[in-house]
Structure formats: structure tokens, C-alpha cells
Amino acid sequence: MKIKCPICKQKTDWQDNPYRPFCSERCKLIDLGSWASEEYKIEGRLEDESGRGPSEKETNND
């Protein structure tokens, strides 16, 4: 099966491709760099990992 690399748009094989969905290590690293430099963002509200809302101290910044 052939796929299109999301970075360079070159067609590449899916099967036996260690860099999939990318065509090469170069494209894979370009994508990683975009995430690291915050070019890509996932929209949404940050939530406390505990599942609780902000504490009283955090909401009253006096």
C-alpha cells in the first residue's frame, strides 16, 4: 500500500517502512521539531490531572 508523506507529500510504502507515516527519518524529525517548537497545537482547555478544579488559593489571587 502506498501512502503520501504528510511532510513532503512524496508517495512511500506503508509496509516495511520504519518511519511511517513519513517517508524518511528526515521528514519524521521535521515533524517532531514542529511539535517541539509548538507550531502544532491541540486545542482544548487544560485540566488538573487530579480531576479536581482549581483550589481556593488558585482562584483567589489576592
MORA-V654099 format. One record per residue. N is the residue number from 0. NEAR is the number of other ideal C-beta (glycine too) atoms within 12 Angstrom. Layout:
n=N near=NEAR
n=N near=NEAR
This chain:
n=0 near=12
n=1 near=14
n=2 near=19
n=3 near=18
n=4 near=25
n=5 near=19
n=6 near=23
n=7 near=18
n=8 near=13
n=9 near=19
n=10 near=14
n=11 near=25
n=12 near=19
n=13 near=17
n=14 near=10
n=15 near=9
n=16 near=21
n=17 near=14
n=18 near=25
n=19 near=22
n=20 near=24
n=21 near=26
n=22 near=26
n=23 near=20
n=24 near=16
n=25 near=16
n=26 near=25
n=27 near=23
n=28 near=15
n=29 near=22
n=30 near=24
n=31 near=17
n=32 near=15
n=33 near=16
n=34 near=14
n=35 near=11
n=36 near=11
n=37 near=9
n=38 near=11
n=39 near=15
n=40 near=10
n=41 near=8
n=42 near=6
n=43 near=6
n=44 near=8
n=45 near=10
n=46 near=10
n=47 near=11
n=48 near=6
n=49 near=8
n=50 near=6
n=51 near=10
n=52 near=12
n=53 near=14
n=54 near=11
n=55 near=10
n=56 near=8
n=57 near=11
n=58 near=9
n=59 near=8
n=60 near=8
n=61 near=6
